[in-house]
C-alpha cells in the first residue's frame, strides 16, 4: 500500500506565535492520530508530536508552516490541526474554562 503524503500551508496568526502552550496543544492533538505528522518551516522539518521539536522552529506570528501527514488518518489529522491553528490555538478546554470563569 502506497500512502500519499498530504500537506497544507498554515500561517501562525496568534500574537505569541508557536510558543509552549500552542505547541503543547498541537502535540496533544497530533498524538491522537496514527499518521506520521511533521511541521516544515523553510528547510527545517520537525515531528508535530513533540513539543520541544516544534519550539525549535521559532515560529513567530506571521510564520508560514507546512503541515504534512502520511498514514491512514492523514486527512483527518490535517483537518484537525489546521482548525487548531486557525482558531489561534483555542482548544475546547481553554474556551470552556474562559466561559466558566
Buried (B, 14 or more C-beta within 10 A) or exposed (E): EEEEEBBBEBEBBBEEBBBEBBBBBBBBBBEEBEBBBBBBBEEEEBBBBBBEBBBEBEBEEEBEBBBBBBBEBBBBBBEBBBEBBEBEBBBEEEEEEEEEE
